[in-house]
């Protein structure tokens, strides 16, 4: 069962009336309004005693169709948003309320980050998209509901009544995972001035792009989350300069304009909404070009890369170790 709360002014307790609420079973649904007599208030206070005065008269229980909170079934990663849901506890007239997802790294959910309010619902089930998850580890979540003036939270999966108005706390949690690094990295000199870098994408959550830095020392760059890095631009990390040679959803890039005899280091990051993985590295010493002719391409052309076992050909001016294979 999910426990939640709706605010009601304590000054109204002498003239309380149960609001018109329809939908699921609502034995102790306490949406209270000022109007009638103290006698009616006392009659309605009997079930409220179970909810306890410390709750600010603001208690309810979700006994709707789905009962359980709805969280993502798959893994959620740094930089992702996610969809959450609950059944509304009832209607105020014809109004099922509107809602937004709230997330926080601590259980005091009311101090967390808010998603966008939905429109007013015509259905009992409410789902919404969270803000971006900005850290790895455990996050708390809840749905905040609004019926026009009063607010309430779905924040707990609890078997007893709980005060969710005076200080909403959540026991609904989700684990946020680090982004998977690109894998299967290679860096291979294809001329005396160029290196081809290849990789498999680090697929995780909604991450789709790879960011490739090139440096001339083994110290890896450390991109800062929420900072946008531009292909072709250079950035300083730890006193060293690095150039972004690629940013996109591909799996290879050719780095040109290099110097023979140089050592080049490549660090690759998966990126998701400007959040980054920890990085994976490869390097290449650019020296003599070692190529093998196999003649497998069409026409036997020397200038067709398909005729070379490594799918690239030596360029004019390259100092090359030339090997032959096949007939």
N, C-alpha and C positions, 0 to 999 in steps of 0.2 A: 504494500500500500504506500502511496505517496502522501506525505503530510505537507500542508501549506498554510498560508494565512492571508487574511485580507484586513486592512486597517479599519478600525471603527473607533470613533472618539469615545474615550472613557466617560465623558460628561453625559453621554446618551444612555447610560445604563439604567436610569430610572424610568425611561419610557422607550422600551425596546420592542421592535417588531421584526419578525423574520421576513427577509426580503422574498419576493416572488422568484423562486428558483425551480427550474424544471430540468429534466434530463435523467442522469443516473440516480442511484440511491443516495440520499443525503441525510442520514440520521442525525448528524451533528454539524450540519453546514451552517455556519454562524455568520451570515452576511446580515448585519444588524442595522436598522434604521430607527430614527426617532419618530414616534407618533403616538402610541396608544397609552395605556394606563400601567401603573405599577403592578397591578394584578397580572396583566398579560406578561409583563417583564419577568415576574417571579415564576410563572409557569414555564416560560422558555429558559429560565436560568437553570432549571433542573438538569437538562442534558449538558448545559455548559459547565456545570461543576466538574464534570469529567475532563473538560478541556483545561481547567485550572485558571484561576484569576490572573496568575503571572503572565498569561498569554496575551493580555490586553484585549480580551474578548474576541480575539481574532484567530479562530481556528477553523479548519475544515479538513475533510478527508476525500481523496479521490477514489471513488469506487466505480469508476467508469468502465468502458468496454475493455481497454487494454491493460489497465491497472499499473503496469510497470513502466518506469521511465524508458524512453527510446533514445539510445545512444548509437553511434556508428558501430557496425559489426566488424569492420576491417581496421587495419592500422591507420593511425593518424600521425602526421609528421610535422616537424618544425615548418612554419610558414603556411600550413594548411588552414582552411576553415572546415567546419563540420556541421552536419545537420542533426538536430536533437528534437525530441517531441514528447508530448504528454497529452492525455485527454483533459479537456476543461472540466471543472467540477460541476458546472451547471450554467444555466442561462439567467441573465437579468433581463426579464422580458423575453425578447427574441434575440438577445445579444449574447453570443458565446465569448465575447471579449476579443481583445487583440493581444499579441504577445511578442516578446523578444528574448533571445538567448543571452544569458549573462555568464561569463567565465572569470575565474580568478585562480591564482596560485595558492590561495589560502581559503579556508572554509567560510570566512565571513563574506559570503557571496555578494552582499549589497555594496561592497567596496570594489567590485570587479569591473571588467570591461563589458560594455553593453553592445549587443547587436542592434539591428535596425527593427523598429516596430513594424509588425505586420499590419495589414488592414484588419478591420473588425471581421471576425470569423462567422461563417454560416454553418460550420461543422464543429462537432465536439472535439475532434482531434486537432491538436496544434503542433506544427513543426516549424522550425526556424533555423537559420544559418548563424553560426557563431562568428565573432570577430576572429582575426588571425591569431593563431597560437604562436607566441613570440619566444617561448622557451621550451626546452625539453623537460620531461619529468611529469609529475602528477599535477593535474588541473582539476578544479571543482567547477561544476556547472549547474545551472538551473534555468527555468523559464519564468520570466516575470509576466504577469497578466494584468491587463487594465480593462475595466468595465466602463470607462468614461470618467471616473473620478477616483475610485478606489483601486489599490494595487495589491497584488498577492504574489507569492513565489511558490513554484514547485521546485524544491531543493533537496528533498530527503526521500530515502527509501527506508521507512521506519514503521515499526509495528505499533507505536503508541503516539498519542497526540504530542505535538511539539509547537513551541512558540516560533512562528515564522514571520512575525511582523515586527516586534520590538527590536530584534536583531537577527535577521535571517542567516542561518548557517546551513551549509550543504554537506551531505555525505555522498553525493553523486560525483564520481570521479572518472577521469579518463587519462590514460597515459599517452604522452606525446613523445614520439621517437625522433632520434637524430636522422638527418637525411643520409641516404646511402651514397657513398662516393662513387664516381666513375671507376670502372674496373677494366682489366685487360689492356693496360696502357702500353704503347710502344712509341719510341721516337727513333727514326731511322733517317740518316743522311741520304738524300737523293741527288745531291750535287755538292760541289764545294761551297755553295752558298745557301743551301736549303735543307730543311728537316721536315719530314712528314710525321705528324703526331696522330695516332689513332687511339680509340677507346670505345668501350661500351658504356652507354649512358647509365648514370646512377638513378634508376627509376624508384621513386618513393612518393606516395601521396600524389599531389598535383604537380610535383617538380617535373619540368620538361627540358630545361636548358642546362648547358654546360658552360662554365667560365674557365678559360685557359690563360694562365699567366706564364710568361717566359722571363727567366732571369739568367744571370751569368755566375751565380753562386748557389751553393746547396741549401742555403737558408730559405725556407718556404715563406711565401707571403701569407698574411692572415687577413682576409677581407672582413670588413665590419658589417654585421647584419644591418639591414635597412639602407645601406649605401649602394648606389647604383654605379657600376663600373662599365665604362664604354670601350667597345672594341676599337683598337688603334691608339688608345691613350695609355700613358705611363703613370705609375703610382709608386710612392715610396712606402716601404714597410721595414721597420727596424734598421733604417739607415741605408737600405739597398733599393734600387729602382727595378721595377718589373713592368713589362708591357703586356696589356691584354691583347692577345693575338686572335682570340676567337670568343664569341658569345652567341650561342644558338642551340638548336635542337639536333644538330648533326653529330657525326661520330668520327670526323677527321678534319685536319687542317694542315696546309703546307705553310711553313714558316720560312720566308725567303729574306734575302738581303743580309745574310750572315757572313761571318769571316771564317775561312778555312783555318783549322787549328784551334778554334774556339770550343769551349765547353758551354753547353746550353742546357738549362734546367727548366722543366715544365711542371707546373702544379695545376691540377684540374679539380674544379669544385662543381658539385651539383647545386643548382640555385632554384629557390622556390619563393616567389613573392619577395625577393631581395633578402632572403635568408639563405645561409650557405652551409654546405657540408664541411667536414673537417679537412678535406683535401687529400689528394693522392698524387704522387710525384713520379716522374721518369726523367731521364736525361740522355744526352747524346754528345759525344766528342766528334766534331765535324772535321774529318780528315779525308784521306783518299777515298774515292767512291769505288765501291766494290759491286759490280753488276754482272749478271749472268744472262747471256743470250740463249733462249730456248726455241725461238722461231715458231711459237705456237699461234701467233697472231696472223691475221689475213695479209696475204701479199708479200710476206717476208720483208717488210719495210723496216729499215734501220731506225727510222724516226717514229715508228709506231710502238708506244709503250707496251702494247699487248704482246709484242715479240720478246719482251724481257721478263725474266722469271719474277722480278720484283715489281712488275707493272710500271716501271719508270725507266727512262733511257738516259745515258750520259749526255750532257749538254756540251756545246762547243766551248773549249777551254778547260774542261774538267780534267784533272789528273786522275786517271781511272785504272783500277784493276779490272781487266776484262776477261770474263770466263765464258766458255761455250759448253752447251750440253745438247743432247739430242742429235738428230741426223742432219 
